[in-house]
Amino acid sequence: MSLKEKIFKEITLAGSGAANILIIAILLIIGETRAFILLTACLIISITLTVLIRSFYFKNRPKKQKHNNFLEKIDASSFPSLHSMRVAMYLFIFTSLYGYLAFITFLPLSILVVISRLILRKHDVYDVSFGFIIGLIISYVLVLLY
């Protein structure tokens, strides 16, 4: 594995489910109730929507993954990019709650995570673009409703 791949494997973790849960837990601990509720709802909706889409529309990853059962098939499908969806949600929610400083913090992070998914050959441009757009739409709707 090249140094570039190692670096981008670390960067891509910022869009992972584990990072999402960690951020949600921190928000709960520090008393940021609105951000906690919004990101928790985003997590539930994004995972549900991704599983539904991938259940009916299977698209191989650029670097194909073998699958032998339903859960492996969901993971092996690349559309839409859940990592891109999550970072779009962070970007929108934190910007809407905390303003410009959050935007300049999360925009570069979002871009790096999206690029990491392409470089690691987990997704193509179509997957990350739609994932990002879906993430923005979900978070926009939730912020309007909350």
C-alpha positions in Angstrom: 0.0 0.0 0.0 1.4 3.4 -1.0 1.8 6.3 1.4 -0.9 8.2 -0.5 -3.4 5.3 0.1 -2.4 5.1 3.8 -3.1 8.8 4.2 -6.4 8.6 2.4 -7.5 5.6 4.4 -7.1 7.7 7.5 -8.9 10.7 6.0 -11.8 8.6 4.9 -12.5 7.6 8.5 -13.9 11.1 9.1 -16.9 10.0 7.1 -17.3 6.6 8.7 -20.2 5.4 10.9 -17.8 5.1 13.8 -16.9 8.8 13.5 -20.5 9.7 13.1 -21.4 7.9 16.4 -18.4 9.5 18.1 -19.5 13.0 17.1 -23.1 12.3 18.1 -21.9 11.0 21.5 -19.7 14.1 22.1 -22.6 16.4 21.2 -24.8 14.6 23.7 -22.1 14.8 26.4 -21.4 18.6 25.9 -25.1 19.3 25.8 -25.5 20.4 22.2 -29.0 18.9 22.0 -30.1 20.4 18.7 -27.0 19.2 16.9 -27.3 15.8 18.6 -30.9 15.4 17.5 -30.3 16.5 14.0 -27.2 14.3 13.4 -28.9 11.3 15.0 -31.9 11.7 12.7 -29.5 12.2 9.8 -27.6 9.0 10.7 -30.8 6.9 10.9 -32.3 8.3 7.7 -29.1 8.1 5.7 -28.4 4.5 6.6 -32.0 3.5 6.0 -32.1 5.2 2.6 -28.8 3.8 1.6 -29.8 0.3 2.5 -33.1 0.7 0.6 -31.4 2.0 -2.5 -28.6 -0.6 -2.4 -31.2 -3.3 -1.9 -32.9 -2.5 -5.2 -30.0 -1.1 -7.2 -26.7 -2.9 -7.0 -23.7 -1.1 -8.5 -20.2 -2.6 -8.1 -17.5 -0.5 -6.5 -14.6 0.5 -8.8 -12.5 -2.0 -6.8 -15.0 -4.8 -6.6 -15.9 -6.5 -3.3 -17.0 -10.1 -3.1 -20.3 -10.8 -1.4 -22.0 -13.9 -0.2 -25.1 -12.6 1.7 -27.4 -9.7 1.8 -25.4 -7.6 4.3 -22.2 -8.1 2.3 -24.0 -7.2 -0.9 -25.2 -3.9 0.7 -21.6 -3.2 1.7 -20.3 -4.2 -1.7 -22.6 -1.8 -3.5 -21.2 1.7 -4.2 -24.3 3.8 -4.8 -24.8 6.2 -3.1 -21.7 7.0 -1.1 -22.7 6.9 2.5 -19.4 8.6 3.5 -20.1 11.5 1.2 -23.6 11.7 2.5 -22.4 11.9 6.1 -19.8 14.7 5.5 -22.4 16.7 3.6 -24.7 16.4 6.6 -21.9 17.6 8.9 -21.2 20.5 6.6 -24.8 21.6 6.4 -25.9 21.0 10.0 -22.8 22.5 11.6 -22.8 25.5 9.3 -26.5 26.1 9.9 -26.0 25.9 13.7 -22.6 27.5 14.1 -22.0 29.7 11.0 -19.0 30.6 9.0 -16.4 29.0 11.2 -18.1 25.6 11.0 -18.3 26.1 7.2 -14.5 26.8 6.8 -13.8 23.8 9.1 -16.1 21.2 7.5 -15.8 22.2 3.8 -12.1 21.1 3.5 -12.9 18.0 5.5 -15.8 17.2 3.2 -13.8 17.6 0.1 -10.9 15.4 1.5 -13.3 12.6 2.4 -15.0 12.7 -1.0 -11.6 12.6 -2.7 -10.5 9.8 -0.5 -13.4 7.7 -1.6 -12.4 8.2 -5.2 -8.7 7.6 -4.6 -9.3 4.4 -2.6 -11.6 3.2 -5.5 -14.6 2.7 -3.2 -16.7 5.0 -5.4 -16.8 6.8 -8.7 -17.8 10.5 -9.2 -21.4 9.5 -9.7 -21.6 7.7 -6.3 -19.9 10.5 -4.3 -21.8 13.3 -6.1 -25.2 11.8 -5.4 -24.3 10.8 -1.9 -23.2 14.4 -1.2 -26.4 15.8 -2.7 -28.6 13.4 -0.8 -26.8 14.3 2.4 -27.4 18.0 1.8 -31.1 17.4 1.0 -31.7 15.2 4.1 -29.9 17.7 6.4 -31.7 20.7 4.8 -35.1 19.1 5.3 -34.3 18.1 8.9 -33.1 21.6 9.8 -36.3 23.1 8.3 -38.4 20.7 10.3 -36.6 21.0 13.6 
